[in-house]
Amino acid sequence: MLKPYKQRVESTYEFIKSMIEITEEEEEEEEGDRITQIRNEQTKTLSAGETYPLDWTIDTTQFSTLKFKGFEGEMIPSEITSSDRLKYDRSKPFTKDVIYQNYFTPTTEVIIPNAYIIPQGWHNVMELLELNTVEFTQIKKDTILNVESYKIAGYDTRISAYKGHYSHFNTKIITSEETLHFKKVDYIIKTDQQAMRYLLETLEPTAQDSIFN
């Protein structure tokens, strides 16, 4: 169940504020430097030609154990509906070990391309990339290039909206080598940059959070 909107905004705000304090306060400077170092190192672990996982499944052979803190509950009659409802007794807290399955194995992978080419008319896509500080160049003149091309072979769509979106899923693509004509000022976006993971997660059509999906 989602919490009221006001609480969700306030909790997100406080979380962001705490993260800023951790990375900027003088006594936490070493921690901020460490976060920056880890992030910079991670961007160097991916390169064109390697595989990148787009979807995962739970690895049931491994798990972690967490200390779960809760309150004992009981079913009581509802004063509104007369049906039973769950009530937690805050005077009866407990702690118990619970299994947390936080290990995953990839089910869908893609080979990282050297670059993506986006037609100049795809303004909504380019606006999103610019907001996420993606680096790109534009073709200087009409050009013919040999590329790997995607065509959507099929997909399913949610029957009800989630946060205003009817997202696609089970997206299938057909990949082919083609010689295509690209226009002057079409966009070339190389993957060897800080935003590589963002590019893969948004421009690969089969990715769960891709712009297509």
trRosetta pair geometry for C-beta under 8 A, 3 or more apart (Angstrom, degrees):
i j d omega theta_ij theta_ji phi_ij phi_ji
2 8 7.1 -12 -179 -66 94 139
3 7 4.5 -84 145 85 124 126
3 8 5.3 156 76 -58 101 86
3 11 7.7 54 74 3 153 140
4 7 4.9 85 65 10 84 104
4 8 7.1 -155 94 -9 41 90
5 8 5.6 -59 -149 36 33 113
5 9 6.3 29 158 -17 69 106
6 9 6.1 -57 -150 37 29 108
6 10 6.3 23 156 -15 64 111
7 10 5.8 -58 -143 41 30 109
7 11 6.1 27 161 -18 67 109
8 11 6.1 -56 -143 37 25 107
8 12 6.4 24 157 -16 61 109
9 12 5.9 -59 -149 38 29 110
9 13 6.2 31 154 -22 65 109
10 13 5.6 -53 -147 35 31 114
10 14 6.3 28 156 -17 65 105
11 14 5.8 -53 -145 37 31 109
11 15 6.3 35 153 -22 63 106
12 15 5.7 -55 -149 35 31 113
12 16 6.4 29 155 -16 65 106
13 16 6.0 -57 -149 37 29 108
13 17 6.2 29 154 -20 64 109
14 17 5.6 -54 -145 38 32 114
14 18 6.3 35 155 -21 65 104
15 18 5.8 -55 -151 34 29 111
15 19 6.5 29 152 -18 64 105
16 19 5.7 -54 -150 35 33 111
16 20 6.5 34 152 -20 66 104
17 20 5.8 -53 -151 34 32 112
17 21 6.5 34 151 -20 64 105
18 21 5.6 -53 -149 35 34 113
18 22 6.5 38 152 -23 66 102
19 22 5.7 -50 -150 31 33 114
19 23 6.5 16 158 -6 65 109
20 23 6.2 -67 -148 45 30 100
20 24 5.7 -5 167 5 69 124
21 24 6.4 -73 -127 50 21 92
21 25 5.3 21 -177 -28 67 116
21 28 7.2 78 140 30 63 154
22 25 7.1 -32 -110 22 11 103
22 28 5.1 -129 -164 166 45 154
22 31 5.7 -79 172 111 90 135
22 32 6.7 155 126 -70 67 83
22 35 8.0 87 120 -29 111 146
23 28 6.9 -73 -67 118 11 117
23 31 7.0 -113 -95 104 48 90
23 32 3.6 107 -154 -113 61 105
23 35 6.1 -69 -104 45 108 145
24 28 7.4 29 55 74 31 110
24 32 6.5 106 -54 -87 33 152
25 28 4.5 60 68 24 94 106
25 29 7.5 -119 95 -49 47 65
26 29 5.7 -13 -160 -37 38 111
28 31 4.6 -44 -176 38 83 119
28 32 6.1 88 125 -25 86 95
29 32 5.6 -56 -151 37 36 112
29 33 6.3 36 152 -19 68 105
30 33 5.7 -53 -148 37 33 112
30 34 6.3 36 151 -23 64 105
31 34 5.6 -53 -150 33 32 114
31 35 6.6 35 152 -20 64 101
32 35 5.7 -50 -150 32 34 111
32 36 6.5 33 152 -16 64 105
33 36 5.7 -55 -151 38 33 112
33 37 6.2 36 151 -23 66 106
34 37 5.5 -52 -146 34 32 114
34 38 6.4 32 155 -19 65 103
35 38 5.9 -54 -149 35 30 109
35 39 6.4 27 154 -17 64 108
36 39 5.8 -59 -149 38 30 110
36 40 6.2 27 156 -17 66 109
37 40 5.9 -58 -147 39 29 108
37 41 6.2 28 156 -20 65 108
38 41 5.8 -56 -147 37 29 111
38 42 6.4 33 154 -26 64 105
39 42 5.8 -52 -150 28 30 113
39 43 7.0 31 154 -21 61 101
40 43 6.1 -53 -157 28 34 110
40 44 7.2 28 150 -16 62 106
41 44 5.9 -64 -161 34 38 110
41 45 7.2 46 146 -35 68 99
42 45 5.7 -46 -159 12 42 116
43 46 7.1 -68 -166 37 38 96
43 194 5.6 -37 -126 -126 152 54
43 196 6.6 132 -149 21 83 117
46 50 6.3 -146 -151 69 61 133
46 52 6.5 39 -137 -90 124 112
46 112 6.3 144 176 -80 101 163
46 196 5.5 179 93 119 133 148
46 197 7.2 137 12 -65 163 82
47 50 5.6 82 63 0 67 118
47 112 6.8 153 110 84 27 146
47 192 7.0 26 -135 -101 72 96
48 112 5.0 -131 -118 111 41 99
48 113 6.3 -23 -137 138 101 21
48 114 4.6 47 -141 -88 156 56
48 191 5.8 129 -76 64 94 125
48 192 6.6 -59 -24 -55 106 97
49 111 6.6 -18 -150 -174 26 102
49 112 6.5 -34 23 65 28 89
50 111 7.3 164 90 -148 20 64
50 112 5.4 12 60 18 69 119
51 109 4.4 22 179 167 117 128
51 110 6.8 148 -152 74 69 28
51 111 5.8 -47 -94 -93 64 54
51 112 7.3 -172 -109 -15 12 82
52 109 6.4 153 72 -158 33 78
52 110 5.6 -27 60 63 88 81
52 111 7.8 117 13 -134 81 10
52 112 5.3 83 -19 -64 118 95
52 197 7.9 -173 -158 -116 137 69
52 200 5.2 -49 116 -165 157 157
53 56 6.4 58 156 -71 131 86
53 106 3.4 -113 -121 -114 127 130
53 107 7.9 82 -156 31 103 44
53 108 6.9 108 -161 79 64 54
53 109 5.1 -44 -96 -96 54 82
54 106 7.8 81 32 -155 45 106
54 108 4.6 -54 64 103 98 106
54 109 6.6 166 6 -104 83 26
54 110 5.8 51 -33 -8 122 107
54 200 7.4 -134 -91 154 92 100
54 201 7.5 161 -130 -109 81 60
54 204 6.0 -113 -102 106 138 143
54 206 5.9 79 124 102 158 94
54 207 4.6 -113 -155 -99 114 74
54 208 7.2 160 163 -10 85 76
55 106 7.0 104 77 -159 48 67
55 107 5.0 -53 101 63 98 97
55 108 4.0 45 32 29 104 111
55 206 7.7 -79 -24 141 118 98
55 207 7.7 -173 -50 -130 82 48
55 208 6.3 116 -94 -41 92 105
56 104 4.0 24 174 170 131 131
56 105 6.6 146 -155 73 80 29
56 106 5.7 -55 -100 -102 70 44
56 107 6.2 146 -127 4 14 91
57 104 6.6 151 73 -156 29 82
57 105 6.0 -25 61 63 82 81
57 107 4.9 75 -18 -48 103 124
58 101 5.2 37 -163 144 125 128
58 103 7.3 84 -164 78 63 60
58 104 6.0 -56 -105 -103 37 73
59 62 5.2 14 111 33 113 99
59 101 7.6 -175 66 -172 56 98
59 103 4.2 -62 58 115 116 100
59 104 5.8 -172 -9 -107 92 14
59 105 5.0 97 -71 -22 103 97
60 63 7.9 1 -159 -51 42 104
60 101 6.7 -19 -110 -135 55 136
61 103 7.8 -74 67 90 67 139
62 101 7.8 116 92 -142 59 71
62 103 4.0 13 84 27 119 161
63 99 4.9 7 157 -169 150 97
63 100 6.2 148 -174 71 91 43
63 101 4.9 -51 -110 -94 98 60
63 102 7.2 97 -145 21 54 67
63 103 6.8 -114 -78 10 37 108
64 99 7.8 135 75 -161 41 52
64 100 4.7 -30 71 69 90 102
64 101 8.0 176 25 -86 70 17
64 102 5.4 -13 11 31 117 115
65 97 5.2 -7 -175 -165 112 108
65 98 7.2 150 -156 71 62 34
65 99 6.4 -37 -101 -101 67 50
65 100 6.9 163 -102 17 14 89
66 97 7.3 142 73 -152 37 56
66 98 5.5 -27 64 62 89 87
66 100 4.7 57 -12 -26 115 131
67 95 5.6 1 -179 -173 98 110
67 96 7.7 154 -154 76 56 19
67 97 6.6 -38 -98 -94 53 57
68 95 6.9 159 79 -153 46 55
68 96 5.6 -24 60 65 97 71
68 97 7.4 115 13 -145 89 8
68 98 4.4 41 -23 -4 130 125
69 93 6.7 -3 -173 -173 89 108
69 94 7.5 173 -149 88 50 42
69 95 5.2 -19 -97 -99 71 83
70 88 7.7 -107 173 -141 85 127
70 93 7.2 164 94 -152 30 65
70 94 6.0 -20 68 61 75 85
70 95 8.0 143 21 -91 64 38
70 96 7.8 -38 28 23 106 97
71 88 4.2 85 88 179 123 108
71 89 5.7 -168 167 67 109 50
71 90 5.5 -45 -120 -96 151 42
71 92 6.0 99 -164 78 76 71
71 93 5.6 -48 -96 -98 70 55
71 94 7.2 133 -115 15 22 80
72 88 7.2 141 81 -153 35 66
72 89 5.2 -18 74 47 87 109
72 92 4.1 -38 26 112 116 127
72 93 8.0 -138 -8 -87 78 11
72 94 6.2 77 -52 -12 84 122
73 86 5.4 7 178 -171 131 98
73 87 6.4 160 -153 81 79 38
73 88 4.8 -43 -92 -95 90 63
73 89 7.0 180 -94 3 34 78
74 86 7.6 155 82 -148 25 58
74 87 6.0 -24 65 62 72 87
74 89 7.0 35 6 -29 102 112
75 84 4.3 20 175 178 112 123
75 85 6.9 155 -150 73 69 21
75 86 6.0 -41 -96 -91 65 55
75 87 7.6 131 -119 15 18 80
76 84 6.8 144 72 -148 17 73
76 85 6.4 -34 65 62 68 73
76 87 5.0 -5 17 5 119 130
77 82 6.2 -16 -171 -156 105 45
77 83 7.4 167 -145 99 63 14
77 84 6.2 -55 -92 -95 44 54
77 85 7.6 48 170 17 14 82
78 81 4.4 22 88 45 136 85
78 82 6.2 -62 69 -11 81 13
78 83 5.5 6 23 61 118 61
78 84 7.0 135 -17 -157 87 7
78 85 4.3 76 -69 -12 103 121
81 85 7.5 107 47 -47 116 114
89 92 4.4 30 100 25 114 110
90 93 7.4 12 -168 -58 47 85
106 109 5.5 58 148 -63 138 99
108 206 6.2 -127 170 133 147 128
110 200 6.9 174 70 -158 128 105
110 204 5.4 -137 -14 -132 172 146
110 206 7.4 156 -63 55 123 116
112 191 5.8 180 176 136 101 162
112 196 7.4 13 -149 -174 130 116
112 200 6.7 -51 -114 -91 87 127
113 116 6.5 104 80 -64 135 66
113 148 7.0 -144 -107 49 125 124
113 191 6.1 135 79 -23 64 137
114 190 6.6 -41 157 -137 68 80
114 191 6.5 -161 177 21 19 104
114 192 7.8 -20 -157 -18 61 102
115 188 5.5 7 169 -176 142 86
115 189 5.9 153 -164 78 83 44
115 190 4.5 -45 -97 -98 99 52
115 191 6.2 -148 -89 -13 39 78
116 188 7.8 160 82 -156 45 44
116 189 4.7 -13 59 61 91 104
116 191 7.4 89 -14 -59 86 90
116 199 6.6 -166 0 -175 133 117
116 203 5.2 -40 -104 165 164 157
117 145 7.4 145 -49 64 161 151
117 147 6.7 -74 16 -114 131 157
117 182 6.1 -72 177 -111 144 143
117 186 6.1 31 -178 143 99 120
117 187 6.8 155 -158 84 51 57
117 188 5.7 -18 -103 -101 77 64
117 189 7.6 180 -84 19 28 76
118 122 5.3 -97 175 53 103 136
118 125 6.0 -144 -157 105 140 136
118 126 6.6 162 118 -70 144 92
118 136 8.0 -38 34 -143 117 149
118 186 6.9 179 84 -177 44 82
118 187 4.4 -13 60 63 94 112
118 189 6.5 31 -3 -8 110 118
118 203 8.0 -97 -73 -125 112 124
119 122 5.4 102 68 -15 80 101
119 182 8.0 -145 -99 -140 69 83
119 183 7.4 54 -142 33 82 111
119 186 5.6 -48 -124 -126 40 103
119 187 7.8 -11 59 22 6 85
120 138 7.8 55 -95 -139 104 113
120 183 6.4 -80 1 83 120 118
120 185 5.1 50 -95 111 139 93
120 186 5.2 -101 -38 -93 86 51
120 187 6.8 135 -88 -21 58 83
122 125 4.2 -7 148 30 112 120
122 126 6.1 122 99 -21 79 93
123 126 5.8 -61 -145 42 33 108
123 127 6.2 39 157 -27 68 104
124 127 5.8 -49 -148 29 30 115
124 128 6.9 29 154 -17 60 103
125 128 6.0 -59 -159 34 33 109
125 129 6.5 28 149 -16 68 107
125 211 5.8 57 -114 -175 95 169
126 129 5.5 -53 -145 38 38 112
126 130 6.1 38 156 -20 69 105
126 136 8.0 -94 -136 41 96 162
126 187 6.5 161 -101 -36 117 161
127 130 5.9 -55 -147 37 29 110
127 131 6.4 33 153 -22 63 106
128 131 5.7 -53 -150 33 32 114
128 132 6.6 11 156 -2 64 110
128 202 7.2 -161 125 -172 133 152
128 211 6.9 164 59 -100 160 123
129 132 6.0 -71 -152 48 31 99
129 134 3.9 -58 180 39 91 141
129 136 7.0 45 136 -28 138 134
129 189 7.0 -83 -160 -109 152 148
129 195 7.8 109 -157 145 80 157
129 199 7.8 46 -124 -97 107 81
129 202 7.8 -179 -82 97 82 149
130 133 7.6 40 -175 -78 36 25
130 134 6.7 -80 -74 44 30 88
132 195 6.0 113 131 -130 103 132
132 198 5.4 -166 153 173 146 159
133 194 7.4 -17 109 80 112 124
133 195 6.4 179 89 -59 74 128
134 189 6.3 -1 161 -144 121 124
134 193 7.3 105 -152 99 61 143
134 195 4.6 -108 -101 79 74 165
134 198 6.9 -130 -79 94 106 127
134 199 6.7 116 -126 -73 126 99
135 189 7.5 138 90 -143 53 75
135 190 7.4 -28 94 51 100 90
135 193 5.0 -157 36 -134 115 158
135 194 7.9 89 -6 30 110 88
135 195 7.2 164 10 22 74 119
136 187 5.0 3 170 -169 138 106
136 188 6.5 156 -165 77 83 45
136 189 4.5 -38 -105 -93 102 79
136 190 7.9 165 -112 13 53 67
137 187 7.5 145 79 -154 35 60
137 188 5.2 -19 67 62 85 99
137 190 8.0 29 11 -12 101 100
138 184 7.8 52 153 171 102 56
138 185 4.6 -2 179 -140 129 51
138 186 6.8 146 -154 70 74 30
138 187 5.8 -43 -99 -98 71 54
138 188 7.1 164 -104 14 18 82
139 142 7.7 74 133 -96 128 19
139 143 5.5 -126 -163 10 132 125
139 182 5.7 148 -41 125 170 117
139 183 7.1 138 72 98 134 38
139 184 5.8 -133 101 -129 94 35
139 185 6.3 -86 58 -18 75 13
139 186 4.9 15 14 52 122 82
139 187 7.9 -108 -9 -59 83 12
139 188 6.3 103 -57 -27 78 108
140 184 6.8 -33 137 -136 22 89
141 184 5.2 -17 -130 -92 28 104
142 181 6.9 1 -176 -176 99 95
142 182 7.1 172 -153 91 54 52
142 183 5.7 -25 -105 -131 81 43
142 184 5.4 -54 -49 -36 61 83
143 181 7.6 160 87 -156 38 53
143 182 5.1 -16 66 63 86 98
144 179 6.1 25 175 174 102 96
144 180 7.2 179 -149 90 63 31
144 181 5.4 -30 -97 -99 77 64
144 182 7.5 165 -93 18 26 75
145 179 7.3 -174 94 -148 29 60
145 180 6.3 -21 63 61 75 77
145 182 6.0 6 11 0 112 123
146 177 6.8 10 -179 -178 94 94
146 178 7.5 -179 -149 96 55 32
146 179 5.1 -30 -95 -96 70 77
147 177 7.6 175 92 -149 31 55
147 178 6.3 -23 65 67 75 77
147 179 7.8 126 17 -108 69 29
147 180 5.8 -42 31 24 116 114
148 175 6.1 0 -179 -170 102 101
148 176 7.4 162 -154 82 60 28
148 177 6.0 -38 -99 -95 63 60
148 178 7.8 107 -130 21 19 76
149 175 7.3 154 77 -153 46 51
149 176 5.5 -24 60 66 94 80
149 177 7.6 131 13 -124 85 11
149 178 4.5 -6 -3 24 132 125
149 180 6.7 113 -75 -40 129 136
150 173 4.9 -29 -158 -168 100 133
150 174 7.3 133 -160 69 50 49
150 175 6.1 -22 -99 -98 64 69
150 205 6.0 168 156 0 149 128
151 173 6.6 140 70 -162 41 75
151 174 4.7 -19 61 57 98 100
151 176 7.4 9 1 12 109 109
152 155 6.4 -37 -173 -22 116 113
152 171 6.8 -61 -139 -164 97 98
152 172 7.5 100 -168 79 58 56
152 173 6.0 -49 -105 -105 40 73
152 205 6.3 -138 -90 179 92 159
152 212 7.2 -175 -87 -167 129 146
153 172 4.3 -63 70 109 107 99
153 173 5.8 156 2 -126 96 13
153 174 4.8 106 -61 -31 113 92
154 170 7.6 -39 118 124 93 93
154 171 7.5 175 94 -148 50 41
154 172 4.6 15 53 43 86 113
155 168 4.4 5 164 -171 134 122
155 169 7.1 134 -169 63 88 24
155 170 6.1 146 -147 84 51 71
155 171 4.3 1 -103 -103 106 70
155 172 6.9 -161 -67 19 60 67
155 212 8.0 -144 -82 145 162 111
155 213 7.7 -155 -151 -104 138 74
156 168 6.7 140 76 -160 42 67
156 169 5.5 -33 69 68 95 75
156 170 4.6 39 13 46 107 119
157 166 5.6 31 178 154 108 104
157 167 7.3 176 -147 96 65 31
157 168 5.4 -40 -94 -100 71 66
157 169 7.7 145 -97 20 24 71
158 161 7.2 124 103 -93 123 26
158 162 6.6 -40 139 -7 169 103
158 166 5.3 -154 63 -157 92 63
158 167 5.4 47 -5 52 122 69
158 168 7.9 -122 -8 -78 77 22
158 169 7.2 70 -52 0 81 110
160 166 7.8 -157 121 -109 14 85
161 164 5.8 2 171 -130 128 11
161 165 6.1 136 -156 59 86 25
161 166 5.4 -62 -96 -65 73 72
162 165 6.0 -36 67 62 69 82
162 167 6.7 -35 43 1 111 111
167 213 5.6 31 -172 159 95 77
168 171 5.7 66 133 -68 117 107
168 212 6.6 -49 50 136 139 79
168 213 4.5 -120 66 -132 89 59
169 208 7.5 12 -117 -132 90 72
169 213 6.6 67 -79 -148 49 114
171 205 5.4 -131 145 141 143 93
171 206 4.9 -158 85 -108 105 60
171 210 7.7 -78 39 46 162 136
171 212 6.7 100 -128 111 159 123
171 213 6.0 -108 -28 -81 140 100
172 206 7.5 47 -99 -97 24 110
173 205 5.5 120 -68 65 129 129
173 206 6.1 -105 -6 -46 114 106
182 186 4.7 -103 -179 41 103 155
183 186 5.1 114 61 -36 71 106
189 199 6.5 -177 137 -126 127 133
189 203 7.8 -178 79 -65 141 163
190 193 6.2 107 93 -22 87 108
191 196 5.0 69 177 -128 80 92
191 199 5.8 -150 -118 84 79 149
191 200 7.3 59 -137 -55 121 91
192 196 7.0 18 -103 -81 20 119
193 196 6.0 154 62 -52 57 78
193 199 8.0 82 59 -19 102 137
195 198 4.4 -52 -172 45 85 120
195 199 5.7 93 126 -30 90 95
196 199 5.7 -59 -153 33 30 112
196 200 6.5 24 156 -15 67 106
197 200 5.7 -55 -147 38 34 110
197 201 6.1 26 158 -14 68 111
198 201 6.0 -62 -144 42 28 106
198 202 6.1 3 165 -1 65 118
199 202 6.4 -75 -141 47 22 95
199 203 5.4 -16 -180 12 67 123
200 203 6.9 -58 -107 49 16 88
200 204 5.5 10 -172 -11 58 121
200 207 6.9 133 142 -72 65 148
201 204 7.1 -30 -103 35 12 102
201 207 5.0 -180 -152 173 46 153
201 209 5.6 8 165 70 102 103
201 210 6.9 -151 157 -80 46 61
202 207 7.1 -71 -54 76 16 143
202 209 6.9 -45 -88 114 64 84
202 210 5.6 126 -157 -137 29 52
202 211 5.1 52 -179 -32 86 90
203 210 6.8 -127 17 -144 5 99
203 211 6.9 15 -87 11 45 112
204 207 4.5 89 80 -22 99 109
204 210 5.8 -116 79 -96 54 128
205 210 5.4 159 -137 132 24 164
205 212 4.4 1 -134 36 83 153
205 213 7.1 131 -176 -35 57 87
206 210 7.0 82 49 -16 20 146
206 213 7.9 70 -153 -49 16 125
207 210 4.1 118 63 -50 92 98
207 213 6.9 -137 85 9 58 135
208 213 6.3 -127 -180 107 26 163
209 213 6.7 -122 -128 76 9 121
210 213 4.6 87 54 13 85 100
